[in-house]
Amino acid sequence: MTTPVQSANTAVAPEMAAASYSYPSPLAEFWASFRANRGASAALVFMAFMVIAALFAPWLAPHDPIEQHRDILLLSPAWTAQGQWSFLLGTDELGRDILSRLMHGARVSMTIGLVSVVLSLLPGIVLGLVSAFYPKAVGTAIMRAMDIMMALPSLLLAVAIVAVLGPGLTNTMIAIAVVSLPSYVRLTRASAMSELGRDYVIAARLAGAGKLRLMFNTVLPNCMAPVIVQATLGFSSAILDAAALGFLGLGAQPPLPEWGTMLASARDYIESAWWVVTMPGITILFNVVALNLMGDGLRDALDPKLKKLA
Amino acid sequence: MQLKKRFFAVAVACAVTAVPALAASKTLIYCSEGSPAGFDPARYTAGTDFDASAETVFNRLVEFERGSTQVRPGLAEKWETSTDNLTWTFFLRKGVKFHTTEYFKPTRTFNADDVVFTFQRFINKDLPFNKAAPTEFPYASDMEMDTNIASIEKKDDSTVVFKLKKVDAAFVQNLAMSFASIHSAEYADKLLKEGKANQLNTQPIGTGPFIFKSYQKDASIRYDGNKEYWKKGDVLLDKLIFAITTDASVRTQKLQKGECHLMPFPRPADIAGMKADPKLAVMSQAGFNLGYLAYNVKHKPMDQLEVRQALDLAINKKAIIDAVYQGAGQAATNPMPPTQWSYNKTLKDAGFNPEKAKELLKKAGHANGFEITLWAMPVQRPYNPNAKLMAELIQADWAKIGVKAKITTYEWGEYLKRAKAGEPDSVLVGWTGDNGDPDNWLGVNLGCSAVGGGNNYAQWCNKEFDDLIVKARTLTNQQERTRLYEKAQVVFKREVPWTTIAHSTTNVPMRKEVQGFKVSPFGLYSFYGVSIK
């Protein structure tokens, strides 16, 4: 993690720039190596598409996602014999346009992903750094608590949390954040521990940097790469967890369109109307695969060892 | 030659032992929907439990005619009542044999002791058998059997006298219900002596058309046809097997593949496909049930009549029947199905009129609407195949008149408990008739005594209505009772404690080989009188 890229803030860069060598900027270098990964690039394009669909859903979606077109229940997709082009992916059991619901559902799922990642990332980093800097009593206590949380099956823990807090979107996000907390704490602690013994940290310490400065300005930037990758992967697992909770009836409440909830209510129609269950299923699948590919691409691009291999 | 003959004999013996199921062509396999909790019908309230015990192993003093709500003689050949309708005398059938099994060999035929034992269990908490196997009798207490029977006496071996504390017009109907299945007193004594009283619930002995063989939880229940059944011509099967299959889609597939002959509770969405299958027949009957939405009249603002009327007017029942029942239902007007005697045919439904609903809300002082909770059942019931879907439809309908509904649900047991305690503002529930008596609809679900903990989910106690049904309960003349119940329904329709939604059609898909099956209005599945071609 001690590449010149990462420690750019140590005032080496300007001197370099002054020399006749032209190094690519850190961002450009990262971008070049990310782009070389075809899967990751395709995933990025797909995710950009999804983000646009989510952000502009109210204007892009052909119908209101909760409007019930009661004369056309379970209409099959447009390309089939009975389909209509105004309902591209067909309608569900209440005559709601599936495409519009998926687009609005993307907003819900992305919000869940983003909020629950942030909610677990921030306390995760702080706890991880604290346990790395105070490895004796405080660190041990934090790590044992995390071990206990990891010993419980994550979905079960999430269900228990939602059961206590009551079903709903906010509580779903809190539950997912709590469940994914241990992985951030462990990851931050592990990389902070390996950084702590390095020369630049000792130098900063000798120069009189305080604990907080050491933690957040010196050590943290060099631990960020694995954490960023974990956050990307956490984003996809948050979407999956939210879908699972929604499927169990504990997540988003009707009529809010959410992918997992859509999947759950479509179960009854597996035999008679395949599209009602297939569309949200495929959407969840593609999103999770895309996010995982992006996470892989990020890891390859940020990790100097893997980068050289590529 | 000698050798050849012997070989032949061995081969035949092998064939006979190896394929008894195939050789005995009269085996019916029923893909049942769940595991019964036990085989003592008195302890339970669910159809799943009754199908596995009351409808197979047991008989009752009187029984419901197959496929109807009419009562016919069962183990009692006839009965008579005193002029004050408080003393009932039952004359028992003679020569009825209890089942002979590996675990019990009866030494005598059915007699009055068995009847006395069966009912003593409900009314006498100090009965030695009850102490050895403590349990509740929920259905018997719901029907007030435990409190209303003053005494039950054996006059002679084939005569039993019941004395009641107050007149109960539905007394004989109640005796035909599954919980009143007649046990063998001799078997109970034997179990008591051996200290195994609870075995009554796992290894049942009755007089019924099928003899219990074995039970594996979540897998199967096996019965043999009772060759010595007292009613000739009712046992047409050699073996009856319940293949327990909880998932409705799997049941459908098993039926299509011929792995079972008959199944309960198909998904409405699958029915059209089954009707088109040349190997299957789908039997349909207007259900003896009602799915409804109860408004909690103790919560504001549902205590105002205009608000209830507005909510009722705003619901589009036709859309619900199309989407939720997929056509397999008929819109409900009264708090009982049209096949129930005393159904008031003159009443009309308020209909679907959101404009008028808005006006009524304005009049009631809620022009901007309000927020309420709408409870949706977590399970599929005969009267409501998909409560969540129904709730979403109602939510959308109410949103148009400015009422914001929050859909709430709990695990089924918890749901009923909280709903009975009056927690929800409005709650989706329903009822399937038990005994074909109007009191089973109006009294049990809307009477004042059912408020707060009982089945009166609307918490609705109306003096005028209650007086009518309490009076009707003490009469035995059906015409007079009909008059009172018809009046009570008028009060119900005027006060709108519920929105009556639909009576669902019961669909029973089966293989074409199945002959003589009849759909029970009570949602039970019985296989006497059924054969396989």
Contacts between the chains, C-beta under 8 A, distances in Angstrom:
chain1	res1	chain2	res2	distance
A	66	B	396	7.0
A	68	B	319	7.8
A	68	B	393	7.0
A	68	B	396	5.2
A	70	B	316	7.6
A	70	B	319	4.7
A	70	B	322	7.2
A	70	B	323	7.1
A	73	B	322	6.8
A	73	B	323	5.6
A	93	B	323	6.4
A	93	B	389	6.1
A	94	B	323	6.1
A	94	B	389	6.8
A	94	B	392	6.0
A	94	B	393	6.5
A	94	B	396	7.8
A	95	B	323	7.7
A	249	B	378	7.5
A	249	B	409	6.6
A	253	B	406	7.3
A	253	B	407	6.2
A	254	B	388	7.2
A	254	B	391	7.3
A	254	B	392	5.0
A	254	B	395	6.8
A	254	B	407	5.3
A	255	B	392	5.9
A	255	B	395	6.3
A	255	B	396	7.0
A	265	B	388	6.6
A	265	B	389	7.1
A	268	B	267	5.7
A	268	B	269	6.0
A	268	B	386	6.7
A	269	B	269	5.6
A	270	B	249	6.5
A	271	B	249	6.2
A	271	B	252	7.2
A	271	B	267	7.8
A	271	B	269	6.8
A	271	B	270	5.8
A	271	B	273	7.0
A	272	B	269	4.2
A	272	B	270	6.6
A	272	B	272	7.6
A	272	B	273	7.0
A	273	B	269	7.4
